[in-house]
Amino acid sequence: MRVQNAIRAKLTAALAPAALDIVDESHLHAGHAGARPGGETHFRVHVVAAAFVGKPRVERQRLVYRALTDEIAGGVHALAMTTLTPEEEAALAAKRPPA
Amino acid sequence: MSETQVTDRIKQDLSESPVVLYMKGSPVFPQCGFSAAVIEILTRLGVKFKSHDVLQDPSLRQAIKEFSNWPTIPQLYIKGEFVGGCDIIREMFANGELQQYLTEKGVATTAAA
C-alpha cells in the first residue's frame, strides 16, 4: 500500500480532486515486463477534479503524471487513467444504470 | 547518437509518415498490453502507420518521452502532433473522435467512421 498511499497523497495535494479512485492492477501483469515481487507497479486511477476544466485530455494526464514524477521514476511501470471534470463525471453518472 | 541527433531523427520520422506509433515491440509481436491495444485500434481502423520499437533503442525511449513531455509508451502521433497514449486513444476510438480526427487530418481509414 506504500506506493498507493503516496499516489493518493500527491494527487490530493496537486489536484484537490472531488473524487479519486486508485486500483492496484499489478496482479494482472504478474510475470510481465515491469512487474516485480510485491506488486505496486501497475495502477489505474480515476480522478475527478475542477483543475481539468478547459484542458484537453493530454494536458490533464500530464498534470497527473507531473504530480507522480517520483513514483513513475521509482518503479510504477504503468498508470491507466480517466481524468474527468466534475460536470463530466455527473453527466456520466446520469447515464449509468442505478446501482 | 547524441540527444540532439535522436530528437532530429524523431522530427524527421514524424515529417515522413502521417501516423507514427512509438511502442514496445513490433505490430506483430507487441511486448506490452498497452502498445498492443493501440495496434489493435489502428488495425481495426485500417490506418497505415509507421512504428518504432523503443525497446530496441534506449536513447529513443528516453528522447521520445522528453520530446512529447509524456513519461510513458506507447505514444501516437498524427501529422506530427502527439495525440495521446493508450487511454486517450482508446477513449477517442470508443466515442468516434479518433476516426473524425484522422479524417480531418486527411488520413485514410478503411473503417466506416
Backbone of each chain as ProteinMPNN parsed JSONL, in Angstrom:
{"seq_chain_A": "MRVQNAIRAKLTAALAPAALDIVDESHLHAGHAGARPGGETHFRVHVVAAAFVGKPRVERQRLVYRALTDEIAGGVHALAMTTLTPEEEAALAAKRPPA", "coords_chain_A": {"N_chain_A": [[0.816, -1.214, 0.0], [2.154, 1.097, 0.172], [3.072, 2.611, -2.058], [0.673, 3.153, -3.266], [-0.56, 4.739, -1.317], [1.132, 6.939, -1.42], [0.589, 7.861, -3.976], [-2.068, 8.619, -3.669], [-1.806, 10.679, -1.765], [-0.22, 12.555, -3.14], [-1.695, 13.166, -5.476], [-3.944, 14.224, -4.319], [-2.891, 16.478, -3.081], [-1.95, 17.898, -5.327], [-4.118, 18.228, -7.095], [-6.507, 18.545, -5.779], [-8.789, 16.712, -5.83], [-12.281, 16.038, -6.53], [-13.187, 13.525, -6.546], [-11.487, 10.448, -6.173], [-10.168, 7.518, -7.221], [-8.148, 4.736, -6.746], [-6.697, 1.949, -8.094], [-4.874, -0.93, -7.589], [-3.511, -2.701, -10.051], [-1.583, -4.527, -10.378], [-1.429, -7.288, -10.084], [-2.601, -8.238, -12.363], [-0.66, -8.1, -14.184], [1.352, -9.762, -13.545], [4.466, -11.318, -13.958], [4.893, -10.053, -16.304], [6.871, -7.721, -18.215], [8.25, -5.155, -16.225], [6.718, -5.743, -14.054], [7.069, -6.663, -10.583], [8.2, -8.436, -7.688], [5.934, -8.207, -4.955], [4.35, -6.335, -6.082], [2.509, -3.311, -6.826], [3.135, -1.919, -9.164], [1.563, -1.457, -11.385], [-1.037, 0.668, -11.898], [-4.431, 1.864, -11.768], [-6.024, 4.883, -12.111], [-8.705, 6.974, -11.232], [-9.684, 10.112, -11.657], [-11.431, 12.891, -10.585], [-11.667, 16.214, -11.06], [-11.802, 19.737, -10.613], [-9.699, 21.076, -11.597], [-9.252, 20.178, -14.134], [-10.912, 21.415, -15.893], [-11.56, 22.857, -19.006], [-9.233, 21.885, -20.109], [-7.515, 19.926, -22.527], [-7.411, 16.309, -22.994], [-4.743, 15.338, -23.08], [-3.325, 17.307, -21.697], [-4.515, 17.092, -19.192], [-3.756, 14.536, -18.387], [-1.055, 14.916, -18.309], [-0.838, 16.587, -16.085], [-1.458, 14.786, -14.058], [0.609, 12.891, -14.371], [2.771, 14.57, -13.831], [2.451, 15.193, -11.14], [3.106, 12.782, -10.119], [5.738, 12.223, -10.636], [7.981, 11.205, -9.177], [7.09, 8.66, -8.454], [6.686, 7.428, -10.938], [9.274, 7.412, -11.87], [10.305, 5.778, -9.994], [9.527, 3.049, -10.075], [6.828, 2.6, -10.589], [5.249, 1.222, -13.202], [3.194, 1.418, -14.995], [0.379, 3.477, -15.59], [-2.84, 3.63, -15.791], [-5.431, 5.794, -16.739], [-8.413, 7.746, -16.003], [-9.593, 10.945, -16.518], [-11.597, 13.315, -15.379], [-13.781, 16.182, -15.406], [-15.779, 17.612, -12.76], [-18.344, 18.138, -13.853], [-18.378, 16.502, -16.146], [-18.196, 14.011, -14.955], [-20.604, 13.962, -13.575], [-22.387, 13.982, -15.703], [-21.831, 11.511, -16.845], [-22.49, 9.838, -14.736], [-25.207, 10.19, -14.666], [-25.965, 8.764, -16.842], [-25.434, 6.17, -16.186], [-26.789, 3.017, -15.22], [-28.981, 2.792, -12.394], [-27.559, 1.741, -9.292]], "CA_chain_A": [[0.0, 0.0, 0.0], [3.017, 2.255, 0.347], [3.055, 3.42, -3.27], [-0.708, 3.606, -3.455], [-0.776, 5.847, -0.385], [1.874, 8.097, -1.932], [-0.162, 8.358, -5.139], [-3.254, 9.315, -3.15], [-1.396, 11.923, -1.11], [0.293, 13.535, -4.109], [-2.774, 13.631, -6.352], [-4.812, 15.058, -3.488], [-2.22, 17.767, -2.898], [-1.757, 18.614, -6.586], [-5.318, 18.457, -7.895], [-7.686, 18.678, -4.91], [-9.859, 16.038, -6.575], [-13.597, 15.838, -5.937], [-13.243, 12.072, -6.368], [-10.218, 9.827, -6.538], [-10.112, 6.068, -7.004], [-6.862, 4.163, -7.157], [-6.754, 0.492, -8.052], [-3.608, -1.6, -7.889], [-3.787, -3.788, -11.003], [-0.306, -5.204, -10.617], [-1.602, -8.748, -10.199], [-2.986, -8.571, -13.746], [0.539, -8.015, -15.024], [2.402, -10.598, -12.949], [5.284, -12.025, -14.942], [5.102, -9.185, -17.458], [7.955, -6.754, -18.033], [7.846, -4.04, -15.382], [6.172, -6.271, -12.807], [8.114, -7.07, -9.66], [7.594, -9.051, -6.491], [5.372, -7.202, -4.051], [3.349, -5.567, -6.828], [2.56, -1.843, -6.826], [3.795, -1.459, -10.396], [0.546, -1.085, -12.364], [-2.178, 1.262, -11.209], [-5.471, 2.559, -12.52], [-6.553, 5.96, -11.287], [-9.864, 7.705, -11.747], [-9.581, 11.403, -10.987], [-12.421, 13.91, -10.931], [-11.123, 17.444, -10.487], [-12.107, 21.0, -11.287], [-8.453, 21.508, -12.237], [-9.227, 19.704, -15.524], [-11.863, 22.19, -16.702], [-10.969, 23.622, -20.105], [-7.966, 21.306, -20.572], [-7.654, 18.691, -23.303], [-7.007, 15.087, -22.278], [-3.292, 15.212, -22.95], [-2.912, 18.207, -20.609], [-4.997, 16.544, -17.921], [-2.922, 13.397, -17.976], [0.263, 15.462, -17.953], [-0.931, 17.064, -14.702], [-1.382, 13.602, -13.187], [1.976, 12.368, -14.456], [3.707, 15.504, -13.196], [2.315, 15.039, -9.69], [3.623, 11.467, -9.733], [7.053, 12.062, -11.257], [8.848, 10.325, -8.371], [6.577, 7.286, -8.499], [6.936, 6.9, -12.283], [10.713, 7.158, -11.959], [10.727, 4.847, -8.958], [9.038, 1.676, -10.112], [5.482, 2.463, -11.149], [5.53, 0.935, -14.601], [2.079, 1.835, -15.836], [-0.663, 4.223, -14.919], [-4.001, 3.829, -16.656], [-6.213, 6.813, -16.033], [-9.505, 8.541, -16.537], [-9.489, 12.278, -15.93], [-12.861, 13.981, -15.686], [-14.204, 17.335, -14.605], [-16.996, 17.258, -12.004], [-19.507, 18.151, -14.756], [-18.326, 15.295, -16.994], [-18.497, 12.876, -14.09], [-22.04, 13.996, -13.291], [-23.094, 13.591, -16.923], [-21.652, 10.064, -16.988], [-23.235, 9.179, -13.661], [-26.621, 10.245, -15.026], [-26.225, 7.741, -17.882], [-25.246, 4.838, -15.612], [-27.999, 2.46, -14.603], [-28.896, 2.908, -10.93], [-26.955, 0.565, -8.678]], "C_chain_A": [[0.851, 1.266, 0.0], [2.934, 3.193, -0.866], [1.654, 4.0, -3.5], [-1.028, 4.797, -2.541], [-0.073, 7.112, -0.857], [1.132, 8.714, -3.113], [-1.366, 9.163, -4.656], [-2.865, 10.671, -2.561], [-0.98, 12.969, -2.142], [-0.8, 14.054, -5.038], [-3.726, 14.54, -5.573], [-4.199, 16.45, -3.327], [-2.192, 18.573, -4.188], [-3.073, 19.042, -7.222], [-6.584, 18.708, -7.066], [-8.905, 17.988, -5.532], [-11.168, 15.929, -5.795], [-13.83, 14.347, -5.715], [-11.923, 11.493, -6.849], [-10.278, 8.344, -6.197], [-8.789, 5.565, -7.532], [-6.969, 2.647, -7.003], [-5.388, -0.05, -8.426], [-3.924, -2.806, -8.778], [-2.554, -4.627, -11.262], [-0.463, -6.707, -10.807], [-1.979, -9.163, -11.615], [-1.763, -8.645, -14.653], [1.673, -8.866, -14.475], [3.16, -11.335, -14.046], [5.602, -11.179, -16.158], [6.256, -8.224, -17.166], [7.458, -5.594, -17.179], [7.225, -4.504, -14.076], [7.336, -6.655, -11.895], [7.455, -7.661, -8.426], [7.079, -7.965, -5.555], [4.387, -6.284, -4.746], [3.6, -4.074, -6.782], [3.337, -1.292, -8.025], [2.786, -0.934, -11.409], [-0.686, -0.568, -11.623], [-3.177, 1.807, -12.219], [-6.01, 3.656, -11.617], [-7.715, 6.636, -12.013], [-9.901, 9.008, -10.961], [-10.68, 12.337, -11.491], [-11.962, 15.2, -10.255], [-11.502, 18.659, -11.312], [-10.871, 21.53, -12.016], [-8.402, 21.114, -13.722], [-10.105, 20.543, -16.454], [-11.106, 22.981, -17.773], [-9.667, 23.052, -20.63], [-8.226, 20.06, -21.4], [-7.078, 17.507, -22.531], [-5.509, 14.988, -22.047], [-2.792, 16.088, -21.789], [-3.338, 17.672, -19.246], [-4.083, 15.418, -17.441], [-1.516, 13.862, -17.621], [0.26, 15.96, -16.509], [-0.793, 15.894, -13.729], [0.043, 13.039, -13.186], [2.956, 13.262, -13.692], [3.65, 15.354, -11.674], [2.994, 13.755, -9.212], [4.993, 11.177, -10.345], [7.94, 11.065, -10.497], [8.405, 8.868, -8.465], [6.858, 6.646, -9.848], [8.421, 6.55, -12.414], [11.11, 6.01, -11.035], [10.045, 3.498, -8.965], [7.595, 1.502, -10.55], [5.632, 2.37, -12.66], [4.413, 1.448, -15.507], [0.985, 2.469, -15.001], [-1.782, 4.413, -15.941], [-4.865, 4.869, -15.971], [-7.421, 7.332, -16.791], [-9.471, 9.856, -15.778], [-10.729, 13.067, -16.331], [-13.039, 15.239, -14.841], [-15.442, 16.904, -13.817], [-18.244, 17.219, -12.893], [-19.54, 16.893, -15.629], [-18.687, 14.054, -16.184], [-19.997, 12.804, -13.819], [-22.84, 13.544, -14.509], [-22.994, 12.083, -17.137], [-22.481, 9.314, -15.961], [-24.724, 9.134, -14.0], [-26.976, 9.159, -16.041], [-26.128, 6.319, -17.326], [-26.566, 4.311, -15.074], [-27.873, 2.559, -13.087], [-28.394, 1.612, -10.307], [-27.979, -0.177, -7.832]], "O_chain_A": [[0.332, 2.372, -0.154], [2.752, 4.402, -0.722], [1.486, 5.162, -3.872], [-1.691, 5.746, -2.959], [-0.6, 8.216, -0.719], [1.055, 9.936, -3.238], [-1.648, 10.248, -5.166], [-3.516, 11.682, -2.825], [-1.349, 14.138, -2.027], [-0.833, 15.244, -5.354], [-4.248, 15.513, -6.117], [-4.892, 17.464, -3.423], [-2.386, 19.789, -4.165], [-3.141, 20.11, -7.83], [-7.625, 19.053, -7.624], [-9.939, 18.624, -5.734], [-11.173, 15.752, -4.577], [-14.571, 13.952, -4.815], [-11.322, 11.982, -7.806], [-10.421, 7.965, -5.034], [-8.363, 5.925, -8.63], [-7.287, 2.135, -5.93], [-4.816, 0.323, -9.45], [-4.517, -3.789, -8.334], [-2.486, -5.356, -12.252], [0.265, -7.327, -11.583], [-1.717, -10.292, -12.029], [-1.828, -9.189, -15.755], [2.823, -8.714, -14.887], [2.556, -11.908, -14.953], [6.472, -11.531, -16.956], [6.572, -7.953, -16.007], [6.351, -5.101, -17.394], [7.202, -3.758, -13.098], [8.44, -6.937, -12.362], [6.28, -7.406, -8.159], [7.719, -6.927, -5.387], [3.664, -5.535, -4.088], [4.743, -3.621, -6.71], [4.092, -0.327, -7.907], [3.114, -0.059, -12.21], [-1.293, -1.282, -10.825], [-2.834, 2.159, -13.348], [-6.41, 3.39, -10.484], [-7.695, 6.834, -13.228], [-10.122, 9.009, -9.75], [-10.826, 12.539, -12.696], [-11.877, 15.27, -9.029], [-11.522, 18.618, -12.542], [-10.986, 22.334, -12.941], [-7.598, 21.657, -14.48], [-10.04, 20.388, -17.673], [-10.138, 23.681, -17.477], [-9.043, 23.654, -21.505], [-9.055, 19.228, -21.032], [-6.358, 17.678, -21.548], [-5.056, 14.607, -20.968], [-1.947, 15.664, -21.001], [-2.602, 17.789, -18.266], [-3.695, 15.352, -16.274], [-0.862, 13.287, -16.751], [1.241, 15.777, -15.788], [-0.105, 15.993, -12.712], [0.605, 12.748, -12.131], [3.851, 12.775, -13.0], [4.681, 15.387, -11.003], [3.404, 13.649, -8.057], [5.357, 10.019, -10.546], [8.568, 10.195, -11.099], [9.231, 7.959, -8.545], [7.222, 5.472, -9.919], [8.779, 5.525, -12.994], [12.123, 5.347, -11.258], [9.994, 2.848, -7.921], [7.17, 0.387, -10.851], [6.081, 3.312, -13.313], [4.658, 1.858, -16.642], [0.706, 2.058, -13.875], [-1.683, 5.249, -16.84], [-5.02, 4.837, -14.75], [-7.456, 7.358, -18.021], [-9.336, 9.88, -14.555], [-10.884, 13.441, -17.493], [-12.525, 15.345, -13.728], [-16.087, 15.921, -14.182], [-19.108, 16.362, -12.706], [-20.597, 16.293, -15.827], [-19.389, 13.164, -16.664], [-20.588, 11.725, -13.833], [-23.832, 12.826, -14.385], [-23.96, 11.449, -17.561], [-23.095, 8.291, -16.264], [-25.418, 8.173, -13.669], [-28.114, 8.694, -16.104], [-26.666, 5.379, -17.91], [-27.369, 5.071, -14.533], [-26.774, 2.424, -12.549], [-28.76, 0.52, -10.742], [-27.657, -1.202, -7.23]]}, "seq_chain_B": "MSETQVTDRIKQDLSESPVVLYMKGSPVFPQCGFSAAVIEILTRLGVKFKSHDVLQDPSLRQAIKEFSNWPTIPQLYIKGEFVGGCDIIREMFANGELQQYLTEKGVATTAAA", "coords_chain_B": {"N_chain_B": [[24.487, 7.984, -30.849], [23.931, 11.449, -30.378], [21.854, 13.309, -28.069], [20.566, 15.404, -29.372], [20.715, 14.515, -31.989], [19.076, 12.266, -31.886], [16.64, 13.462, -31.325], [16.345, 14.994, -33.643], [16.035, 12.928, -35.437], [13.601, 11.888, -34.621], [11.922, 14.032, -35.297], [12.252, 13.979, -38.049], [11.221, 11.431, -38.666], [8.576, 11.868, -37.949], [7.851, 13.756, -39.797], [7.886, 12.362, -42.097], [5.972, 10.33, -42.093], [2.437, 10.119, -41.889], [1.087, 8.906, -39.744], [2.42, 7.846, -36.797], [3.68, 5.492, -34.542], [5.131, 5.115, -31.445], [6.301, 2.443, -29.726], [6.335, -0.567, -27.654], [7.971, -3.326, -28.753], [6.909, -5.002, -31.783], [4.389, -4.403, -34.363], [3.407, -6.959, -34.976], [4.382, -8.553, -32.921], [3.737, -7.25, -30.223], [5.158, -6.038, -27.183], [3.9, -5.346, -24.917], [0.89, -4.784, -23.2], [-0.433, -2.359, -23.461], [0.657, -1.136, -25.694], [-0.145, -3.066, -27.517], [-2.895, -2.71, -27.473], [-3.249, -0.242, -28.751], [-2.255, -0.819, -31.286], [-4.207, -2.634, -32.085], [-6.435, -1.014, -32.368], [-5.616, 0.778, -34.407], [-5.349, -1.05, -36.441], [-7.96, -2.002, -36.704], [-9.138, 0.282, -37.66], [-7.998, 0.404, -40.066], [-5.78, 1.958, -40.65], [-2.841, 3.14, -42.113], [0.352, 2.951, -40.711], [3.5, 3.938, -39.25], [5.768, 2.224, -37.216], [7.857, 2.403, -34.3], [10.124, 0.637, -32.388], [10.762, 1.075, -29.134], [12.1, -0.479, -27.375], [14.215, -1.492, -28.685], [15.976, 0.511, -28.718], [17.355, 2.346, -26.453], [18.059, 5.075, -26.303], [16.24, 6.337, -27.933], [13.917, 5.685, -26.562], [14.149, 7.236, -24.259], [14.395, 9.796, -25.404], [11.997, 10.226, -26.775], [10.164, 10.478, -24.768], [10.913, 12.854, -23.614], [10.615, 14.55, -25.757], [7.842, 14.679, -26.155], [7.016, 15.41, -23.691], [5.903, 13.448, -22.037], [5.564, 10.679, -20.047], [5.312, 7.96, -20.665], [5.069, 4.935, -22.692], [2.877, 3.378, -24.99], [3.085, 5.975, -27.588], [1.191, 7.942, -29.687], [1.345, 9.613, -32.765], [-0.1, 11.936, -34.962], [0.092, 13.357, -38.049], [2.415, 14.651, -37.206], [1.731, 15.581, -34.716], [1.494, 14.994, -31.23], [-0.86, 12.79, -30.049], [-1.781, 11.074, -28.052], [-1.533, 8.637, -25.347], [-2.179, 5.191, -24.538], [-4.695, 5.166, -23.051], [-5.986, 7.529, -23.885], [-6.167, 7.197, -26.65], [-7.763, 4.914, -26.769], [-10.115, 5.896, -25.593], [-10.771, 7.934, -27.407], [-11.196, 6.407, -29.674], [-13.369, 4.863, -28.895], [-15.439, 6.734, -28.688], [-15.636, 7.703, -31.215], [-14.14, 9.867, -31.893], [-11.497, 9.587, -32.721], [-11.573, 8.531, -35.317], [-12.8, 10.666, -36.583], [-10.904, 12.658, -36.167], [-8.721, 11.665, -37.633], [-9.809, 11.743, -40.196], [-10.242, 14.492, -40.478], [-7.601, 15.277, -40.529], [-6.859, 14.335, -42.9], [-6.107, 11.673, -43.201], [-6.28, 8.453, -44.491], [-8.774, 6.023, -43.758], [-10.043, 2.679, -43.536], [-12.205, 1.795, -42.236], [-15.671, 2.425, -41.508], [-16.631, 5.555, -40.275]], "CA_chain_B": [[23.903, 9.243, -31.315], [23.706, 12.435, -29.32], [20.443, 13.552, -27.792], [20.041, 16.246, -30.445], [20.545, 13.687, -33.186], [17.89, 11.425, -31.713], [15.48, 14.348, -31.465], [16.231, 15.297, -35.071], [15.503, 11.746, -36.124], [12.165, 11.834, -34.298], [11.248, 15.049, -36.124], [12.245, 13.509, -39.429], [10.258, 10.322, -38.746], [7.218, 12.416, -37.876], [7.542, 14.506, -41.016], [7.821, 11.437, -43.241], [4.79, 9.467, -42.046], [1.322, 10.818, -41.251], [0.731, 8.268, -38.476], [3.615, 7.205, -36.246], [3.479, 4.958, -33.192], [6.288, 4.666, -30.668], [5.716, 1.338, -28.969], [7.243, -1.617, -27.202], [7.808, -4.477, -29.624], [6.503, -4.718, -33.162], [2.945, -4.6, -34.522], [3.085, -8.393, -34.96], [4.687, -9.046, -31.578], [3.85, -6.195, -29.215], [5.735, -6.545, -25.936], [3.232, -4.674, -23.81], [-0.543, -4.783, -23.463], [-0.898, -1.028, -23.839], [1.042, -0.995, -27.105], [-0.994, -3.989, -28.289], [-4.241, -2.135, -27.572], [-3.24, 0.813, -29.77], [-2.11, -1.516, -32.566], [-5.482, -3.232, -32.454], [-7.318, 0.073, -32.809], [-5.158, 1.251, -35.726], [-5.641, -2.117, -37.4], [-9.405, -2.006, -36.934], [-9.472, 1.454, -38.468], [-7.362, 0.276, -41.366], [-4.876, 3.087, -40.833], [-1.424, 2.819, -42.334], [1.189, 3.674, -39.757], [4.889, 3.528, -39.087], [6.015, 2.034, -35.791], [9.242, 2.341, -33.845], [10.23, -0.158, -31.165], [11.688, 1.761, -28.22], [12.912, -1.469, -26.641], [15.428, -1.722, -29.468], [16.792, 1.72, -28.753], [17.167, 3.072, -25.194], [18.161, 6.533, -26.463], [14.949, 6.748, -28.488], [12.933, 5.542, -25.491], [14.292, 8.409, -23.407], [14.204, 11.035, -26.165], [10.6, 10.439, -27.172], [9.463, 10.937, -23.565], [11.225, 14.277, -23.443], [10.071, 15.25, -26.916], [6.395, 14.89, -26.002], [6.701, 15.702, -22.296], [4.948, 12.376, -21.709], [6.536, 9.723, -19.496], [5.053, 6.533, -20.908], [4.938, 4.379, -24.037], [3.0, 3.919, -26.349], [2.754, 7.354, -27.946], [0.719, 8.021, -31.071], [1.446, 10.923, -33.411], [-0.808, 12.064, -36.234], [0.576, 14.556, -38.751], [3.443, 15.312, -36.409], [1.259, 16.018, -33.403], [1.253, 13.966, -30.228], [-2.302, 12.7, -29.792], [-2.013, 10.5, -26.736], [-1.108, 7.283, -25.018], [-3.189, 4.155, -24.706], [-6.022, 5.542, -22.519], [-6.585, 8.575, -24.706], [-6.503, 6.611, -27.955], [-8.916, 4.038, -26.538], [-11.3, 6.72, -25.349], [-11.109, 8.612, -28.66], [-11.729, 5.402, -30.597], [-14.677, 4.422, -28.404], [-16.502, 7.713, -28.94], [-15.636, 8.113, -32.619], [-13.316, 11.052, -32.082], [-10.251, 9.268, -33.414], [-11.9, 8.436, -36.73], [-13.07, 12.031, -37.026], [-9.621, 13.372, -36.153], [-7.941, 11.173, -38.772], [-10.436, 12.268, -41.409], [-9.928, 15.925, -40.53], [-6.192, 15.447, -40.841], [-6.632, 13.804, -44.234], [-5.523, 10.334, -43.169], [-7.262, 7.487, -44.973], [-9.114, 4.851, -42.959], [-10.937, 1.832, -44.314], [-13.413, 1.542, -41.453], [-16.662, 3.495, -41.502], [-16.48, 6.371, -39.05]], "C_chain_B": [[23.707, 10.196, -30.147], [22.206, 12.656, -29.148], [19.808, 14.39, -28.906], [19.796, 15.425, -31.701], [19.306, 12.805, -33.082], [16.628, 12.265, -31.9], [15.271, 14.729, -32.929], [15.633, 14.123, -35.832], [14.007, 11.6, -35.845], [11.41, 12.815, -35.196], [11.159, 14.598, -37.573], [11.228, 12.379, -39.621], [8.829, 10.854, -38.775], [6.84, 13.168, -39.143], [7.349, 13.566, -42.214], [6.559, 10.577, -43.261], [3.658, 10.174, -41.314], [0.94, 10.217, -39.897], [1.937, 7.472, -37.971], [3.319, 6.744, -34.823], [4.823, 4.547, -32.599], [5.768, 3.654, -29.67], [6.796, 0.41, -28.442], [6.962, -2.872, -28.018], [7.392, -4.037, -31.014], [4.995, -4.913, -33.275], [2.549, -6.083, -34.472], [3.322, -8.985, -33.569], [4.85, -7.901, -30.57], [4.321, -6.786, -27.886], [5.05, -5.954, -24.719], [1.756, -4.562, -24.176], [-1.069, -3.438, -23.934], [-0.55, -0.719, -25.294], [0.132, -1.86, -27.976], [-2.388, -3.391, -28.498], [-4.298, -1.058, -28.662], [-3.098, 0.199, -31.167], [-3.467, -2.064, -33.03], [-6.442, -2.168, -32.993], [-6.915, 0.56, -34.203], [-5.485, 0.22, -36.799], [-7.13, -2.142, -37.728], [-9.843, -0.836, -37.797], [-8.876, 1.366, -39.868], [-6.439, 1.44, -41.683], [-3.463, 2.574, -41.095], [-0.583, 3.613, -41.358], [2.6, 3.106, -39.749], [5.096, 3.336, -37.598], [7.505, 1.977, -35.5], [9.255, 1.629, -32.501], [11.253, 0.484, -30.226], [12.55, 0.771, -27.425], [14.217, -1.773, -27.376], [16.411, -0.566, -29.338], [16.557, 2.578, -27.487], [17.244, 4.59, -25.36], [16.865, 7.095, -27.045], [13.878, 6.726, -27.391], [12.954, 6.769, -24.581], [13.911, 9.685, -24.168], [12.727, 11.284, -26.485], [9.781, 10.927, -25.972], [9.696, 12.429, -23.335], [10.592, 15.112, -24.552], [8.603, 15.622, -26.689], [6.023, 15.364, -24.605], [5.642, 14.721, -21.793], [5.777, 11.173, -21.262], [6.328, 8.263, -19.854], [4.953, 6.217, -22.395], [3.716, 3.466, -23.981], [2.661, 5.407, -26.464], [2.367, 7.379, -29.427], [0.781, 9.459, -31.572], [0.688, 10.891, -34.718], [-0.422, 13.41, -36.832], [1.53, 15.358, -37.858], [3.026, 15.729, -35.018], [1.037, 14.833, -32.473], [-0.233, 13.948, -29.876], [-2.592, 12.069, -28.438], [-1.357, 9.149, -26.554], [-2.303, 6.352, -25.119], [-4.585, 4.584, -24.235], [-6.74, 6.513, -23.436], [-7.019, 8.013, -26.057], [-7.731, 5.704, -27.83], [-10.197, 4.841, -26.38], [-11.745, 7.407, -26.644], [-11.691, 7.644, -29.68], [-13.157, 5.044, -30.197], [-15.771, 5.44, -28.726], [-16.452, 8.313, -30.354], [-14.741, 9.303, -32.938], [-12.061, 10.776, -32.912], [-10.481, 9.192, -34.927], [-12.083, 9.835, -37.324], [-11.765, 12.823, -37.155], [-8.769, 12.964, -37.359], [-8.488, 11.74, -40.077], [-10.118, 13.752, -41.585], [-8.492, 16.179, -40.965], [-5.84, 14.861, -42.217], [-5.944, 12.452, -44.278], [-6.6, 9.32, -43.541], [-7.492, 6.375, -43.951], [-10.04, 3.993, -43.798], [-12.243, 1.601, -43.571], [-14.364, 2.729, -41.555], [-16.55, 4.252, -40.191], [-17.699, 6.219, -38.155]], "O_chain_B": [[23.353, 9.773, -29.047], [21.402, 12.239, -29.981], [18.68, 14.135, -29.33], [18.795, 15.615, -32.392], [18.578, 12.618, -34.058], [15.672, 11.836, -32.546], [14.134, 14.779, -33.399], [14.832, 14.3, -36.749], [13.238, 11.231, -36.733], [10.385, 12.468, -35.783], [10.146, 14.798, -38.243], [10.476, 12.362, -40.596], [7.983, 10.361, -39.521], [5.671, 13.218, -39.524], [6.728, 13.934, -43.212], [6.124, 10.142, -44.327], [3.87, 10.759, -40.252], [0.516, 10.944, -38.999], [2.408, 6.547, -38.633], [2.782, 7.495, -34.008], [5.554, 3.74, -33.175], [4.896, 3.964, -28.859], [7.983, 0.563, -28.73], [5.857, -3.415, -27.981], [7.506, -2.866, -31.378], [4.381, -5.516, -32.396], [1.472, -6.419, -33.978], [2.547, -9.821, -33.104], [5.96, -7.617, -30.12], [3.931, -7.892, -27.513], [5.567, -6.053, -23.606], [1.414, -4.28, -25.325], [-2.026, -3.371, -24.706], [-1.341, -0.127, -26.027], [-0.307, -1.432, -29.044], [-2.986, -3.546, -29.563], [-5.276, -0.972, -29.405], [-3.745, 0.645, -32.114], [-3.823, -1.968, -34.204], [-7.169, -2.406, -33.958], [-7.766, 0.734, -35.075], [-5.849, 0.569, -37.922], [-7.514, -2.285, -38.889], [-10.795, -0.941, -38.569], [-9.211, 2.16, -40.746], [-6.325, 1.861, -42.834], [-2.961, 1.695, -40.394], [-0.783, 4.817, -41.195], [2.856, 1.978, -40.171], [4.665, 4.165, -36.796], [8.306, 1.561, -36.337], [8.498, 1.973, -31.593], [12.456, 0.444, -30.485], [13.589, 1.137, -26.875], [15.188, -2.243, -26.783], [17.549, -0.659, -29.797], [15.667, 3.427, -27.465], [16.566, 5.321, -24.638], [16.445, 8.196, -26.691], [13.045, 7.628, -27.304], [11.905, 7.275, -24.182], [13.197, 10.541, -23.646], [12.268, 12.426, -26.465], [8.827, 11.69, -26.132], [8.798, 13.161, -22.92], [10.104, 16.219, -24.324], [8.181, 16.738, -26.991], [4.863, 15.685, -24.345], [4.631, 15.111, -21.209], [6.614, 10.692, -22.026], [7.085, 7.406, -19.398], [4.778, 7.102, -23.233], [3.533, 2.807, -22.957], [2.046, 6.003, -25.58], [3.106, 6.907, -30.291], [0.334, 10.391, -30.903], [0.809, 9.944, -35.495], [-0.586, 14.458, -36.207], [1.448, 16.584, -37.777], [3.853, 16.178, -34.224], [0.473, 13.811, -32.864], [-0.794, 14.961, -29.458], [-3.531, 12.469, -27.751], [-0.726, 8.599, -27.457], [-3.321, 6.696, -25.719], [-5.561, 4.382, -24.957], [-7.925, 6.359, -23.732], [-8.107, 8.318, -26.545], [-8.622, 5.727, -28.679], [-11.231, 4.508, -26.959], [-12.937, 7.46, -26.948], [-12.572, 8.009, -30.459], [-14.042, 4.936, -31.045], [-16.907, 5.058, -29.006], [-17.133, 9.296, -30.649], [-14.599, 9.698, -34.095], [-11.621, 11.615, -33.697], [-9.692, 9.715, -35.714], [-11.591, 10.141, -38.41], [-11.557, 13.555, -38.123], [-8.172, 13.812, -38.022], [-7.731, 12.163, -40.951], [-9.775, 14.209, -42.676], [-8.196, 17.148, -41.664], [-4.684, 14.888, -42.64], [-5.281, 12.114, -45.259], [-7.695, 9.327, -42.978], [-6.548, 5.853, -43.357], [-10.745, 4.501, -44.67], [-13.26, 1.257, -44.174], [-13.938, 3.878, -41.673], [-16.395, 3.653, -39.127], [-17.759, 6.824, -37.085]]}, "name": "protein", "num_of_chains": 2, "seq": "MRVQNAIRAKLTAALAPAALDIVDESHLHAGHAGARPGGETHFRVHVVAAAFVGKPRVERQRLVYRALTDEIAGGVHALAMTTLTPEEEAALAAKRPPAMSETQVTDRIKQDLSESPVVLYMKGSPVFPQCGFSAAVIEILTRLGVKFKSHDVLQDPSLRQAIKEFSNWPTIPQLYIKGEFVGGCDIIREMFANGELQQYLTEKGVATTAAA"}
